[in-house]
């Protein structure tokens, strides 16, 4: 029975109908035609919709039940094969249920279940890769490998897991875990930014561990590593305090090293902090002297001709007085000008304070005469304007 047979039989049926051949004979031929078409389509399975239509027609024409059942079984097998090629999990589940209901070929059913497992585990792997749960992703990778999911997709999942575990290690406190995750990340080709963050975090963890339970030598090495890595100064200072207790000479060495570096820079606040530390432990005198000179220069450079903040000017003068600036004429003139300006500002400030105190007493009712005289004396001494002094004298008479 071939497609050509079906075409010939269909043509013959047409001729018979036109010739008014006995209806029963035509009916038998129609049944045979339905059987041929059903059988042909069920063997190839290329057009599943056509096969379904052929099955309906075969049942309608009374084709032998065993033949219809066999064709239905083959239809279910074709549907399973087609669904197994796609990604619709529910469609594949439904196809397998239908195939099992008609006792389809066990090999086809097994293949369908394997495809179902691959499809389901692939979907779970993709979803887990989108999230941040490393445990879920680990389970999804194991399941995907067991189900025979595409190796490239599994590899992508493993790379994502390496990144997730590195991120979690960065958030943690374990140096051993951090080192393991970094090693895995390097092998996986993780991007430099994340690797850099991991290495930085490892330095921080090592510093904290050394400060907590390390030997002075380990702590010293951790401090140097932290400084080189740009670890937050607050953390380094905490470790330095521990080193100061455990190994004062090493602490002094660190301070001297930092002081020399800061003396070459322009951060006056940092330099002043380190200078204070160096003076407390009596660090190298030359380093301290050089730092004092640098502080003085930095503070003087920060002051422009419009500066009128007394604390700022006082701070600069104190730094100048503490340093050996030599006798450079231009510098000395600059210092002298600042001293003069500071003196003038302080005089003006005292005058203003005396003025405000006298005004407050003059504006009050029932003021104490002794207080008025005291305020008047201070105002007169600090050069408050004569008009205000005259008002005070009138009240005192």
C-alpha positions as CSV (number, residue, x, y, z in Angstrom):
1,X,0.0,0.0,0.0
2,X,1.6,3.3,-1.1
3,X,0.4,6.8,-1.8
4,X,0.1,5.8,-5.5
5,X,-2.2,2.9,-4.5
6,X,-4.3,5.4,-2.5
7,X,-4.5,7.8,-5.4
8,X,-5.5,4.9,-7.8
9,X,-8.2,3.6,-5.4
10,X,-9.6,7.1,-4.8
11,X,-9.9,7.5,-8.6
12,X,-11.6,4.2,-8.9
13,X,-14.1,5.1,-6.2
14,X,-14.9,8.2,-8.1
15,X,-15.5,6.3,-11.3
16,X,-17.6,3.7,-9.5
17,X,-19.8,6.4,-8.0
18,X,-20.3,8.0,-11.4
19,X,-21.2,4.6,-12.8
20,X,-23.7,3.9,-10.0
21,X,-21.8,0.9,-8.8
22,X,-23.3,-0.9,-5.8
23,X,-23.0,1.2,-2.6
24,X,-21.7,-1.7,-0.5
25,X,-18.8,-2.2,-2.9
26,X,-18.0,1.5,-2.8
27,X,-18.2,1.4,1.0
28,X,-15.7,-1.4,1.2
29,X,-13.4,0.6,-1.1
30,X,-13.7,3.7,1.1
31,X,-12.7,1.6,4.1
32,X,-9.7,0.3,2.2
33,X,-8.8,3.8,1.2
34,X,-9.0,5.1,4.8
35,X,-6.9,2.2,5.9
36,X,-4.2,2.9,3.2
37,X,-4.0,6.6,4.1
38,X,-3.9,6.0,7.8
39,X,-1.2,3.4,7.5
40,X,0.9,5.4,5.1
41,X,0.8,8.6,7.3
42,X,1.4,6.7,10.5
43,X,4.6,5.1,9.1
44,X,6.2,8.4,8.1
45,X,4.8,10.8,10.7
46,X,5.7,13.9,8.7
47,X,2.3,15.5,8.9
48,X,0.7,14.9,12.3
49,X,-2.4,16.9,11.6
50,X,-3.0,14.9,8.4
51,X,-2.5,11.7,10.4
52,X,-5.0,12.7,13.0
53,X,-7.5,13.4,10.2
54,X,-6.8,10.0,8.6
55,X,-7.3,8.3,12.0
56,X,-10.7,10.0,12.4
57,X,-11.7,9.0,8.8
58,X,-10.5,5.4,9.4
59,X,-12.6,5.1,12.6
60,X,-15.5,6.6,10.7
61,X,-15.1,4.1,7.8
62,X,-14.9,1.2,10.2
63,X,-11.2,0.2,9.6
64,X,-10.2,-2.8,11.7
65,X,-9.7,-1.7,15.3
66,X,-6.3,-3.3,15.7
67,X,-5.0,-1.3,12.7
68,X,-6.5,1.9,14.1
69,X,-4.9,1.2,17.5
70,X,-1.5,0.6,15.9
71,X,-1.8,3.8,14.0
72,X,-2.8,5.7,17.2
73,X,0.2,4.2,18.9
74,X,2.5,5.4,16.1
75,X,0.9,8.9,16.2
76,X,1.6,9.2,19.9
77,X,5.2,8.1,19.3
78,X,5.6,10.7,16.5
79,X,4.2,13.4,18.9
80,X,6.7,12.4,21.6
81,X,9.6,12.7,19.1
82,X,8.4,16.1,17.9
83,X,7.9,17.4,21.5
84,X,11.2,16.1,22.5
85,X,12.9,18.4,20.0
86,X,11.3,21.5,21.5
87,X,11.3,23.3,24.9
88,X,7.6,23.1,25.8
89,X,7.7,21.0,29.0
90,X,3.9,20.7,29.3
91,X,3.5,19.6,25.7
92,X,6.1,16.9,26.2
93,X,4.5,15.7,29.4
94,X,1.1,15.5,27.7
95,X,2.6,13.6,24.8
96,X,4.2,11.1,27.2
97,X,1.0,10.6,29.0
98,X,-0.8,9.8,25.8
99,X,2.0,7.5,24.6
100,X,2.0,5.5,27.9
101,X,-1.8,5.2,27.7
102,X,-1.6,3.4,24.4
103,X,1.5,1.3,25.3
104,X,3.8,3.0,22.8
105,X,7.3,1.8,22.0
106,X,9.2,1.7,25.4
107,X,12.3,3.1,23.7
108,X,10.4,6.1,22.4
109,X,8.8,6.7,25.9
110,X,12.2,6.4,27.5
111,X,13.7,8.9,25.0
112,X,10.8,11.2,25.8
113,X,11.4,11.0,29.5
114,X,15.1,11.7,29.0
115,X,14.2,14.7,26.9
116,X,11.7,15.8,29.6
117,X,14.4,15.6,32.2
118,X,16.9,17.6,30.0
119,X,14.3,20.3,29.3
120,X,13.2,20.6,32.9
121,X,16.8,20.7,34.2
122,X,17.8,23.2,31.5
123,X,14.9,25.5,32.5
124,X,15.9,25.2,36.1
125,X,19.6,25.9,35.3
126,X,18.7,29.0,33.3
127,X,16.5,30.3,36.1
128,X,19.1,29.6,38.7
129,X,21.7,31.4,36.6
130,X,19.5,34.5,36.7
131,X,19.4,34.5,40.5
132,X,21.9,34.9,43.3
133,X,21.4,31.6,45.1
134,X,24.7,29.7,44.7
135,X,23.3,26.5,46.4
136,X,20.3,26.4,44.0
137,X,22.7,26.9,41.0
138,X,25.0,24.1,42.3
139,X,22.1,21.7,42.5
140,X,20.9,22.8,39.0
141,X,24.3,22.1,37.5
142,X,24.5,18.6,39.1
143,X,21.1,17.8,37.8
144,X,21.9,19.2,34.3
145,X,25.0,17.1,34.0
146,X,23.1,14.0,35.1
147,X,20.4,14.7,32.5
148,X,22.8,15.3,29.7
149,X,22.1,19.0,29.2
150,X,24.2,20.7,26.5
151,X,27.8,21.0,27.7
152,X,28.1,24.6,26.7
153,X,25.1,25.5,28.8
154,X,26.4,23.6,31.8
155,X,29.8,25.3,31.4
156,X,28.0,28.7,31.4
157,X,26.3,27.7,34.7
158,X,29.6,26.7,36.2
159,X,31.1,30.1,35.3
160,X,28.1,31.9,36.8
161,X,28.5,29.8,40.0
162,X,32.2,30.7,40.2
163,X,31.2,34.4,40.1
164,X,28.5,34.0,42.7
165,X,30.7,32.1,45.1
166,X,33.4,34.8,44.7
167,X,30.8,37.5,45.4
168,X,29.7,35.6,48.5
169,X,33.3,35.1,49.6
170,X,33.9,38.9,49.3
171,X,31.0,39.4,51.7
172,X,32.4,36.9,54.2
173,X,35.4,36.7,56.5
174,X,37.2,33.5,55.5
175,X,40.6,34.0,54.0
176,X,40.8,30.3,53.0
177,X,37.4,30.5,51.2
178,X,38.5,33.7,49.5
179,X,41.7,32.2,48.2
180,X,39.9,29.1,46.8
181,X,37.3,31.3,45.1
182,X,39.9,33.5,43.6
183,X,41.8,30.5,42.2
184,X,38.6,29.2,40.7
185,X,37.7,32.6,39.3
186,X,41.1,33.0,37.6
187,X,40.7,29.6,35.9
188,X,37.2,30.6,34.8
189,X,38.4,33.9,33.3
190,X,36.3,36.1,35.6
191,X,36.5,39.7,34.7
192,X,39.3,41.8,36.2
193,X,37.0,44.1,38.2
194,X,35.5,41.3,40.2
195,X,38.9,39.6,40.6
196,X,40.4,42.9,41.8
197,X,37.6,43.3,44.4
198,X,38.2,39.7,45.6
199,X,42.0,40.3,46.0
200,X,41.4,43.6,47.8
201,X,39.0,41.8,50.2
202,X,41.5,39.1,50.8
203,X,44.0,41.7,51.9
204,X,41.4,43.2,54.3
205,X,40.6,39.7,55.7
206,X,44.3,38.9,56.2
207,X,44.9,42.2,57.9
208,X,42.0,41.6,60.3
209,X,43.1,38.0,61.0
210,X,46.7,39.1,61.6
211,X,45.6,41.9,64.0
212,X,43.4,39.4,65.9
213,X,45.7,36.4,66.2
214,X,48.8,36.8,64.1
215,X,52.4,37.2,65.1
216,X,54.0,40.7,65.0
217,X,55.8,39.7,61.8
218,X,52.6,38.5,60.2
219,X,50.8,41.7,61.3
220,X,53.6,43.8,59.9
221,X,53.5,42.0,56.6
222,X,49.7,42.4,56.5
223,X,49.9,46.1,57.2
224,X,52.4,46.6,54.3
225,X,50.1,44.6,52.0
226,X,47.1,46.6,53.1
227,X,48.8,49.9,52.4
228,X,49.9,48.7,49.0
229,X,46.4,47.6,48.2
230,X,44.8,50.8,49.2
231,X,42.9,49.4,52.1
232,X,40.8,51.9,54.0
233,X,43.0,53.9,56.4
234,X,40.8,53.3,59.3
235,X,41.5,49.5,59.1
236,X,45.2,50.1,58.7
237,X,45.3,52.4,61.7
238,X,43.5,49.8,63.8
239,X,46.1,47.2,62.9
240,X,48.9,49.7,63.6
241,X,47.6,50.2,67.1
242,X,47.9,46.4,67.7
243,X,51.4,46.4,66.3
244,X,52.3,49.3,68.6
245,X,51.5,47.1,71.5
246,X,53.1,43.9,70.2
247,X,56.2,45.3,68.5
248,X,56.9,49.0,69.1
249,X,60.1,49.1,67.0
250,X,58.2,47.7,64.0
251,X,55.4,50.2,64.6
252,X,57.9,53.1,64.7
253,X,59.3,51.8,61.4
254,X,55.9,51.9,59.8
255,X,55.2,55.4,61.1
256,X,58.5,56.7,59.8
257,X,57.9,55.1,56.4
258,X,54.4,56.6,56.2
259,X,55.7,60.0,57.5
260,X,58.3,60.2,54.8
261,X,55.8,59.3,52.1
262,X,53.3,61.8,53.4
263,X,56.0,64.5,53.5
264,X,56.3,64.1,49.8
265,X,52.6,64.5,49.2
266,X,50.0,67.3,49.7
267,X,47.6,65.9,52.2
268,X,48.2,68.1,55.2
269,X,45.6,66.4,57.4
270,X,47.3,63.0,56.9
271,X,50.7,64.5,57.4
272,X,49.6,66.2,60.7
273,X,48.2,62.9,61.9
274,X,51.3,60.9,61.1
275,X,53.5,63.7,62.6
276,X,51.6,63.4,65.8
277,X,52.1,59.6,65.9
278,X,55.8,60.0,65.1
279,X,56.3,62.6,67.9
280,X,54.6,60.3,70.5
281,X,57.0,57.4,69.8
282,X,60.0,59.7,69.3
283,X,60.6,58.6,65.7
284,X,63.6,59.8,63.6
285,X,64.2,63.4,64.3
286,X,65.1,64.3,60.8
287,X,61.9,62.8,59.5
288,X,59.9,64.8,62.1
289,X,61.7,68.0,61.2
290,X,61.1,67.6,57.5
291,X,57.4,66.8,58.2
292,X,57.0,70.0,60.3
293,X,58.5,72.1,57.5
294,X,56.2,70.5,55.0
295,X,53.1,71.1,57.2
296,X,54.1,74.7,57.6
297,X,54.5,75.1,53.8
298,X,51.2,73.4,53.0
299,X,49.3,75.5,55.5
300,X,50.9,78.7,54.2
301,X,50.2,77.8,50.6
302,X,46.5,77.2,51.5
303,X,46.1,80.8,52.8
304,X,45.3,83.5,50.3
305,X,45.2,87.3,50.8
306,X,41.5,87.3,51.5
307,X,41.7,84.7,54.3
308,X,40.1,86.1,57.5
309,X,39.5,83.0,59.5
310,X,41.4,83.4,62.7
311,X,41.7,79.6,63.6
312,X,43.1,79.0,60.1
313,X,45.7,81.7,60.4
314,X,46.6,80.7,64.0
315,X,47.1,77.1,62.9
316,X,49.5,78.2,60.1
317,X,51.5,80.4,62.5
318,X,51.8,77.6,65.1
319,X,53.1,75.3,62.3
320,X,55.6,78.0,61.3
321,X,56.8,78.4,64.9
322,X,57.2,74.6,65.2
323,X,59.3,74.3,62.0
324,X,62.7,75.4,61.0
325,X,61.9,77.3,57.8
326,X,65.3,78.9,57.4
327,X,65.7,82.6,56.5
328,X,64.3,82.8,53.0
329,X,63.3,86.4,52.6
330,X,60.1,86.0,50.6
331,X,58.9,83.3,53.0
332,X,59.7,85.4,56.0
333,X,57.8,88.3,54.5
334,X,54.8,86.1,53.9
335,X,54.9,84.9,57.5
336,X,55.2,88.4,58.8
337,X,52.2,89.6,56.7
338,X,50.1,86.7,58.1
339,X,51.2,87.6,61.7
340,X,50.2,91.2,61.1
341,X,46.9,90.2,59.6
342,X,46.2,87.8,62.5
343,X,46.9,90.5,65.1
344,X,44.6,93.0,63.3
345,X,41.8,90.4,63.1
346,X,42.2,89.5,66.8
347,X,42.1,93.2,67.8
348,X,39.0,93.7,65.6
349,X,37.4,90.6,67.1
350,X,38.0,91.9,70.7
351,X,36.6,95.3,69.7
352,X,33.5,93.7,68.4
353,X,33.0,91.5,71.4
354,X,33.5,94.5,73.8
355,X,31.0,96.6,71.7
356,X,28.4,93.9,71.7
357,X,28.7,93.4,75.5
358,X,28.4,97.2,76.1
359,X,25.4,97.4,73.8
360,X,23.6,94.6,75.5
361,X,24.0,96.4,78.9
362,X,22.9,99.7,77.5
363,X,19.8,98.2,75.9
364,X,18.8,96.3,79.1
365,X,16.6,97.8,81.8
366,X,17.7,98.0,85.4
367,X,21.3,97.0,84.5
368,X,23.9,96.7,87.2
369,X,26.2,99.8,87.4
370,X,29.3,97.7,88.2
371,X,28.7,95.6,85.1
372,X,28.3,98.7,83.0
373,X,31.5,100.2,84.2
374,X,33.3,96.9,83.6
375,X,31.9,96.7,80.0
376,X,32.8,100.4,79.5
377,X,36.4,99.8,80.5
378,X,36.8,96.9,78.2
379,X,35.1,98.8,75.3
380,X,37.4,101.8,75.9
381,X,40.5,99.6,76.1
382,X,39.6,97.9,72.8
383,X,38.8,101.1,70.9
384,X,35.0,101.0,70.6
385,X,33.7,104.1,68.9
386,X,33.3,107.2,71.0
387,X,29.6,107.7,70.4
388,X,28.8,104.4,72.2
389,X,31.2,105.2,75.0
390,X,29.5,108.6,75.5
391,X,26.2,106.9,76.0
392,X,27.7,104.7,78.6
393,X,29.2,107.7,80.4
394,X,25.9,109.4,80.6
395,X,24.4,106.4,82.3
396,X,27.2,106.1,84.7
397,X,27.0,109.8,85.9
